[in-house]
Amino acid sequence: MDREFVDKRISEIASGVCSRLGFEFVHSELAGTKRNATVRVFVDKDGGLTIDDCADASRAIEAELDALDLIPDAYVLEVSSPGLERELYSIGDFQKFAGKAARLKLNREINGAKSLKGTIISVSGDEILFADNRLGEMTLGYDQVQKANLVFDISEDLGKK
């Protein structure tokens, strides 16, 4: 089993299923070993997902994976929402969540910091304008970001002040 090929096909299948069901495909990953694989698929939709949405996506993705016999051994399929503090996987995610609070882990230090917490101001091409709570506004290349997550703020995100 060529893991890279299988991982890519899983993403393509899950993306197609999500498109047909009216969901947003966020990300997929293949974890575990060849004989004990776990396929994780993160999906979303406007207004949030229900358990029934996850079950529908799971059944449809599983049917396509099994029809192709893409993973020859037994596997576990997990379909879920990306969560309140969802990971940002692409520059498009940064564009989508401009104006939102985020936590960034950088590949290398900038102004003495490798971790930033603040607000995504805007995105232009592959550059992110970010307002860090300690260091102020800065422009980062997307290639400088090792990992990024939204930060859930209960008072802001639930409209309570």
C-alpha positions as CSV (number, residue, x, y, z in Angstrom):
1,M,0.0,0.0,0.0
2,D,1.5,3.3,-1.1
3,R,0.5,5.5,1.8
4,E,0.9,8.8,0.0
5,F,-1.2,7.6,-2.9
6,V,-3.9,6.2,-0.5
7,D,-3.9,9.4,1.6
8,K,-4.4,11.5,-1.6
9,R,-7.2,9.3,-2.9
10,I,-8.9,9.4,0.5
11,S,-8.9,13.3,0.3
12,E,-10.2,13.2,-3.2
13,I,-13.0,10.8,-2.3
14,A,-14.0,12.6,0.9
15,S,-13.9,16.0,-1.0
16,G,-16.3,14.6,-3.7
17,V,-18.6,13.1,-1.1
18,C,-18.7,16.4,0.8
19,S,-19.4,18.4,-2.3
20,R,-22.4,16.1,-3.2
21,L,-23.8,16.4,0.4
22,G,-23.4,20.1,0.5
23,F,-20.6,20.0,3.2
24,E,-17.2,21.6,3.2
25,F,-14.3,19.2,3.1
26,V,-11.8,20.4,5.6
27,H,-9.0,17.8,5.9
28,S,-8.4,14.1,5.9
29,E,-5.5,12.0,7.3
30,L,-4.5,8.4,7.3
31,A,-3.0,7.3,10.7
32,G,-2.0,4.1,12.3
33,T,-0.3,1.1,10.8
34,K,-1.1,-0.9,7.6
35,R,-3.0,-3.5,9.6
36,N,-4.6,-1.1,12.0
37,A,-5.4,2.0,10.0
38,T,-7.5,5.0,11.0
39,V,-9.0,7.3,8.5
40,R,-10.0,10.7,9.9
41,V,-12.1,13.1,7.8
42,F,-13.0,16.5,9.0
43,V,-16.1,18.2,7.5
44,D,-18.1,21.3,8.2
45,K,-21.1,23.2,6.9
46,D,-22.7,26.6,7.5
47,G,-24.5,26.5,10.8
48,G,-22.5,23.6,12.0
49,L,-22.8,19.8,11.6
50,T,-25.2,17.4,13.3
51,I,-24.5,13.8,14.3
52,D,-26.7,12.8,11.4
53,D,-24.6,14.8,8.9
54,C,-21.4,13.0,10.2
55,A,-23.2,9.7,9.8
56,D,-24.3,10.5,6.3
57,A,-20.8,11.5,5.3
58,S,-19.3,8.5,7.0
59,R,-21.6,6.0,5.2
60,A,-21.0,7.6,1.8
61,I,-17.2,7.8,2.2
62,E,-17.0,4.3,3.5
63,A,-19.0,3.0,0.6
64,E,-16.6,4.5,-1.9
65,L,-13.5,3.5,0.0
66,D,-14.8,-0.1,0.2
67,A,-15.8,-0.2,-3.5
68,L,-12.3,0.7,-4.5
69,D,-10.7,-1.6,-1.9
70,L,-8.3,1.2,-1.3
71,I,-7.4,0.0,2.2
72,P,-7.2,-3.8,1.9
73,D,-7.1,-4.5,5.7
74,A,-9.6,-3.5,8.3
75,Y,-9.7,0.2,9.1
76,V,-11.6,2.7,11.4
77,L,-13.3,5.6,9.7
78,E,-13.8,8.7,11.9
79,V,-15.8,11.6,10.4
80,S,-16.2,14.7,12.6
81,S,-16.4,18.5,12.7
82,P,-13.0,20.2,12.9
83,G,-14.0,21.7,16.2
84,L,-14.2,25.1,17.7
85,E,-10.4,25.6,17.7
86,R,-10.1,24.1,14.2
87,E,-6.7,23.7,12.6
88,L,-6.0,26.0,9.6
89,Y,-4.6,23.7,6.8
90,S,-4.2,26.2,3.9
91,I,-3.8,29.8,3.0
92,G,-7.5,29.6,2.0
93,D,-8.4,28.8,5.6
94,F,-6.5,32.0,6.7
95,Q,-8.5,34.0,4.1
96,K,-11.8,32.4,5.3
97,F,-11.1,33.2,9.0
98,A,-9.7,36.7,8.6
99,G,-10.8,38.7,11.6
100,K,-10.7,35.7,13.9
101,A,-8.4,34.9,16.8
102,A,-5.7,32.4,16.1
103,R,-2.6,30.7,17.6
104,L,0.4,30.2,15.3
105,K,3.5,28.0,15.7
106,L,6.2,29.2,13.4
107,N,9.1,27.3,11.7
108,R,11.6,29.9,13.0
109,E,11.6,32.7,15.5
110,I,10.4,36.2,14.5
111,N,11.2,39.0,16.9
112,G,12.2,36.4,19.5
113,A,9.0,34.5,19.3
114,K,8.2,31.1,17.8
115,S,4.5,31.1,19.0
116,L,2.0,33.8,18.3
117,K,-1.5,34.5,19.5
118,G,-3.6,37.2,18.1
119,T,-5.9,38.0,15.1
120,I,-5.7,37.2,11.5
121,I,-6.1,40.6,9.9
122,S,-6.0,39.8,6.2
123,V,-4.3,37.7,3.5
124,S,-2.7,38.8,0.3
125,G,-1.3,36.1,-2.0
126,D,0.8,33.9,0.3
127,E,1.2,36.6,2.9
128,I,-0.7,36.9,6.2
129,L,-1.1,40.1,8.1
130,F,-1.3,39.1,11.7
131,A,-1.8,41.2,14.9
132,D,0.0,39.4,17.7
133,N,-1.2,40.3,21.2
134,R,2.4,41.0,22.4
135,L,4.4,42.0,19.2
136,G,1.8,43.9,17.3
137,E,1.1,43.7,13.5
138,M,3.4,41.7,11.3
139,T,3.4,40.2,7.9
140,L,4.2,36.5,7.7
141,G,4.7,34.2,4.7
142,Y,2.4,31.2,4.8
143,D,5.6,29.1,4.5
144,Q,6.7,30.4,7.9
145,V,3.7,28.8,9.6
146,Q,4.3,25.3,10.9
147,K,0.8,24.9,12.5
148,A,-2.2,27.2,13.1
149,N,-5.4,26.9,15.0
150,L,-8.4,29.2,15.6
151,V,-8.8,30.3,19.2
152,F,-12.3,30.0,20.7
153,D,-13.3,33.1,22.7
154,I,-16.6,32.3,24.4
155,S,-17.6,35.9,24.9
156,E,-16.9,36.9,21.2
157,D,-18.0,33.7,19.5
158,L,-21.3,33.4,21.4
159,G,-22.0,37.1,21.2
160,K,-21.9,37.7,24.9
161,K,-20.1,40.8,26.2
